[in-house]
Amino acid sequence: MQDALCKISPVAYIDILDGDAEGHIRFHNPEEAKAVSDARAELQKEHSWKLEILSGDHEQRYWQKILVDRQVKLNRPREKKRGTEKLISKAEKIIIARAKEANKHIRFQED
């Protein structure tokens, strides 16, 4: 999706989850959004996408959703690790990743 849209205008952010039928695409400025909107007939024909620029109440509700999502992300509890505890945790992750990588190799033994 992003590749197809970037041919017309640079995409700032895509707010769509896998499997969703609807989503939001943000551009850096209104002119970029208008360029994509002007090409919507071509995009609908090629990809079956129905595009519209949000305005009025729909735009306000989307900006409120952005603010709520941002607050949820910022207020999410996270584990605070310091010093050696943090280093040990990183080392364990590296060891686990290397072990998984080593298990991907096929080894043959000579009889």
C-alpha positions as CSV (number, residue, x, y, z in Angstrom):
1,M,0.0,0.0,0.0
2,Q,2.7,2.5,1.0
3,D,4.7,1.8,-2.1
4,A,1.7,2.5,-4.4
5,L,0.9,5.7,-2.6
6,C,4.5,6.9,-2.4
7,K,4.5,6.9,-6.2
8,I,2.1,9.8,-5.9
9,S,3.0,11.5,-2.6
10,P,5.3,10.6,0.4
11,V,3.3,8.9,3.1
12,A,3.9,10.1,6.7
13,Y,2.0,7.4,8.6
14,I,-0.4,4.5,7.8
15,D,-2.9,3.7,10.6
16,I,-4.3,0.4,9.4
17,L,-4.1,-3.0,11.2
18,D,-3.7,-6.2,9.2
19,G,-7.1,-7.5,8.1
20,D,-8.9,-4.2,8.6
21,A,-11.1,-3.1,5.8
22,E,-10.7,0.6,6.7
23,G,-7.8,2.7,7.9
24,H,-6.2,6.2,7.8
25,I,-3.3,7.4,5.9
26,R,-1.5,10.6,6.9
27,F,0.6,12.8,4.7
28,H,3.0,15.6,5.6
29,N,0.8,18.4,4.3
30,P,-2.6,18.9,2.7
31,E,-1.1,19.3,-0.8
32,E,0.2,15.7,-0.7
33,A,-3.1,14.4,0.5
34,K,-4.9,16.3,-2.3
35,A,-2.5,14.8,-4.9
36,V,-3.5,11.3,-3.8
37,S,-7.1,12.3,-3.7
38,D,-6.9,13.5,-7.3
39,A,-5.5,10.1,-8.3
40,R,-8.2,8.2,-6.4
41,A,-10.0,7.0,-9.5
42,E,-6.8,5.4,-10.8
43,L,-6.1,3.9,-7.3
44,Q,-9.6,2.5,-7.1
45,K,-9.4,1.0,-10.5
46,E,-6.0,-0.5,-9.8
47,H,-6.3,-1.5,-6.2
48,S,-10.0,-1.3,-5.4
49,W,-9.3,1.4,-2.7
50,K,-12.0,4.0,-1.9
51,L,-10.2,7.1,-0.7
52,E,-11.6,10.3,0.8
53,I,-10.1,13.2,2.7
54,L,-11.4,13.5,6.2
55,S,-12.9,16.8,7.2
56,G,-15.2,18.2,9.8
57,D,-16.4,15.9,12.6
58,H,-14.7,12.9,11.0
59,E,-11.3,14.7,11.1
60,Q,-11.9,15.9,14.7
61,R,-12.7,12.3,15.8
62,Y,-9.6,10.9,14.1
63,W,-7.4,13.5,15.8
64,Q,-9.0,12.6,19.2
65,K,-8.2,8.9,18.4
66,I,-4.6,9.9,17.7
67,L,-4.3,11.7,21.1
68,V,-6.0,8.8,23.0
69,D,-3.7,6.2,21.3
70,R,-0.7,8.4,22.2
71,Q,-1.7,8.7,25.9
72,V,-2.3,4.9,26.1
73,K,1.2,4.3,24.7
74,L,2.8,6.8,27.0
75,N,1.0,5.6,30.1
76,R,1.6,1.9,29.5
77,P,3.4,0.3,32.4
78,R,6.9,-0.9,31.6
79,E,9.6,-2.8,33.3
80,K,12.3,-0.6,34.6
81,K,15.7,-2.4,34.7
82,R,19.0,-0.8,35.7
83,G,22.6,-1.6,35.8
84,T,23.7,-5.3,35.9
85,E,20.0,-6.5,35.7
86,K,19.6,-4.7,32.4
87,L,22.9,-6.1,31.0
88,I,22.0,-9.6,32.1
89,S,18.6,-9.3,30.4
90,K,20.2,-8.1,27.1
91,A,22.7,-10.9,27.3
92,E,20.0,-13.5,27.8
93,K,18.1,-12.2,24.8
94,I,21.3,-12.4,22.6
95,I,22.0,-16.0,23.8
96,I,18.4,-17.0,23.0
97,A,18.5,-15.4,19.6
98,R,21.8,-17.1,18.8
99,A,20.5,-20.5,20.0
100,K,17.4,-20.1,17.7
101,E,19.7,-19.2,14.8
102,A,21.9,-22.2,15.5
103,N,18.9,-24.5,15.4
104,K,18.1,-23.4,11.9
105,H,21.2,-25.0,10.5
106,I,21.2,-28.6,9.2
107,R,24.2,-30.6,10.3
108,F,25.3,-33.8,8.6
109,Q,27.4,-36.4,10.4
110,E,29.7,-38.8,8.6
111,D,29.3,-42.4,9.5
